[in-house]
C-alpha cells in the first residue's frame, strides 16, 4: 500500500470508512497532497487531479477544501482518542498502561505518518467551529494520559512533580514521530514504539511492580 493511502484504522482498503467511493478517493488524494505540500499550498484542483477527477466533481462530495481537512482531522483524532482511552482503561499497573499507550500511539504515528502529519500539524487551518471541535478531542486525549500519570503518582509507581507538563511532554514526543519517520529507515513502527515506551517510562521514573 502506498504510504499516502494509509488509513487511520488499518483496514485493507485505505479510509474504507469513507463512502461513497468517489469521496474516499478524494480524501486519500487530499491526505497525500496536504502531507506533501501543506494545506495552504494545496488547491482543490491538485486534489481532484490526484484522484483522477474534475474539480467540479470534488464539490459534489465536499463543499470546501476545509471540509475535506476537517473530515481527515476528525477521523484521525477519533482514532488517536480511541488508542489512548483504550490504554487508559486497560487492566494492569499504571506503568503497564502507560507502556501500552505510548507503544500504540507511537506505532500509529509511525505507521500512518503521512496521515498523522496532516491530522496533527494542520489544526490551525481549520475554521473556528471545526477547530473547537478538534481541540475538544485533543483535550480528551490529554486527559487519558494525565489519568494514567496521576494514578501512577498515587500508587507510587511514578515520580512526576508536574503531571500536566509531563502529559504534554509525553504526547509531544509521540506525535513528533509523524514528522520524521521514514519507511526506509532502520526502525519499524513497532521498534520505534518499543523505544519510545521505554524512554517515557524512564522519564516518569517508573517503578514496575
C-alpha positions in Angstrom: 0.0 0.0 0.0 1.3 3.5 -0.9 2.1 5.4 2.3 -0.1 8.3 1.1 -3.1 6.0 1.1 -2.7 4.5 4.6 -5.9 4.6 6.5 -6.3 5.5 10.2 -7.8 2.2 11.1 -5.5 -0.3 9.4 -8.1 -1.7 7.1 -7.1 -3.3 3.8 -8.9 -0.6 1.9 -7.5 2.8 2.7 -10.0 5.0 4.5 -12.7 2.4 4.0 -15.0 4.1 6.5 -15.4 6.9 4.0 -18.2 6.5 1.4 -19.1 6.7 -1.4 -16.1 5.6 -3.3 -15.5 9.0 -5.0 -15.5 10.7 -1.6 -12.9 8.1 -0.4 -10.7 8.7 -3.4 -10.8 12.4 -2.9 -9.9 12.1 0.8 -6.9 9.8 0.0 -5.7 12.3 -2.5 -6.2 15.2 0.0 -4.1 13.4 2.6 -1.3 12.9 0.1 -1.4 16.5 -1.1 -1.7 18.1 2.3 1.2 15.9 3.6 3.4 16.8 0.7 2.6 20.4 0.1 0.8 21.7 3.2 -2.8 22.7 3.4 -2.5 26.3 2.2 -0.3 25.4 -0.8 -2.7 22.7 -2.0 -5.6 23.6 -4.3 -8.8 21.8 -4.9 -7.6 21.3 -8.5 -4.5 19.5 -7.1 -6.7 17.2 -5.0 -9.1 16.4 -7.8 -6.3 15.7 -10.2 -4.6 13.3 -7.9 -8.0 11.5 -7.5 -8.4 11.4 -11.3 -11.5 13.6 -11.1 -12.5 17.0 -12.2 -12.5 20.0 -9.8 -16.3 20.2 -10.2 -16.6 16.6 -9.0 -14.9 17.4 -5.7 -17.6 19.9 -4.8 -20.3 17.2 -5.1 -18.8 15.5 -2.0 -17.0 18.3 -0.1 -18.2 21.9 -0.2 -14.8 23.3 0.6 -11.2 22.3 0.9 -11.5 23.0 4.7 -14.4 20.5 4.9 -12.0 17.8 3.5 -9.4 18.7 6.1 -12.0 18.6 8.8 -13.1 15.1 7.8 -9.5 13.9 7.8 -8.8 15.5 11.1 -11.9 14.2 12.8 -11.3 10.6 11.8 -7.7 10.8 12.8 -8.4 12.4 16.2 -11.1 9.9 16.9 -8.6 7.1 16.3 -6.0 8.8 18.5 -8.5 9.2 21.3 -9.6 5.5 20.9 -5.9 4.4 21.2 -5.3 6.4 24.4 -8.6 5.8 26.1 -8.3 2.0 25.4 -4.9 2.0 27.0 -6.0 4.1 30.0 -8.9 1.7 30.6 -6.9 -1.5 30.3 -6.1 -3.7 33.3 -2.7 -3.7 34.9 -0.5 -1.2 36.7 -0.1 2.4 35.7 3.3 1.5 34.2 1.7 -1.2 32.1 -1.0 1.1 30.8 1.5 4.0 30.1 3.7 1.5 28.2 0.7 0.3 26.2 -0.5 3.9 25.5 2.9 5.1 24.2 3.6 1.9 22.2 0.2 2.1 20.4 0.2 5.9 19.9 3.8 5.9 18.5 3.1 2.9 16.3 0.1 4.6 14.8 2.0 7.9 14.2 4.9 6.0 12.5 2.8 3.5 10.6 0.5 6.3 9.3 2.9 9.1 9.3 1.5 11.0 6.3 -2.0 10.9 7.7 -0.7 11.8 11.1 1.2 14.8 9.8 -2.0 16.2 8.4 -4.0 15.4 11.5 -1.6 16.8 14.0 0.0 19.7 12.2 -2.8 21.4 10.2 -5.0 22.2 13.1 -4.7 26.0 12.6 -6.0 25.7 9.0 -9.4 24.6 10.3 -12.3 27.1 10.6 -13.2 28.3 14.1 -16.1 25.8 14.7 -14.2 22.8 13.4 -11.1 23.8 15.3 -13.0 24.0 18.6 -14.4 20.5 17.9 -11.0 19.0 17.3 -9.4 20.8 20.3 -12.1 19.1 22.4 -10.9 15.7 21.2 -7.3 16.7 21.9 -8.2 17.6 25.4 -9.8 14.2 25.9 -6.7 12.5 24.7 -4.7 14.7 27.1 -7.0 13.7 29.9 -6.5 9.9 29.2 -2.7 10.2 29.5 -3.0 12.5 32.5 -5.2 10.0 34.2 -2.6 7.3 33.8 0.1 9.6 35.2 -2.0 10.6 38.2 -2.8 7.0 39.0 0.9 6.2 38.8 1.8 9.0 41.1 -0.9 8.0 43.6 0.3 4.4 43.7 4.0 5.4 44.0 4.9 3.9 40.6 5.8 7.3 39.1 7.9 10.2 40.3 6.2 13.1 38.4 6.2 16.5 40.1 4.3 18.2 37.3 1.7 15.9 35.8 0.2 18.4 33.3 3.7 19.3 32.0 4.7 15.7 31.7 1.5 14.8 29.9 2.3 17.5 27.3 5.9 16.2 27.0 4.7 12.6 26.5 2.2 13.5 23.9 4.6 15.8 22.1 7.2 13.1 22.0 4.8 10.6 20.5 3.2 13.0 17.9 6.6 14.2 16.6 7.3 10.7 15.2 5.0 11.6 12.3 7.2 14.4 11.4 10.4 12.4 11.0 9.5 8.8 10.4 10.8 7.3 7.2 9.6 3.9 5.9 13.1 3.3 4.5 14.7 4.0 7.9 16.3 1.3 10.0 13.5 1.1 12.6 10.0 -0.3 12.1 6.9 1.3 13.7 6.9 -1.4 16.3 10.5 -0.8 17.1 10.0 2.9 17.5 7.0 2.2 19.7 9.1 0.0 21.9 11.9 2.5 22.1 9.6 5.4 23.0 7.7 3.4 25.6 11.0 2.7 27.4 12.0 6.4 27.1 8.7 7.6 28.6 8.8 5.1 31.5 12.3 6.3 32.3 11.0 9.9 32.1 8.4 9.3 34.7 10.7 7.3 37.0 8.5 4.2 36.6 8.8 1.6 39.3 7.4 -1.6 37.8 5.6 -4.0 40.2 
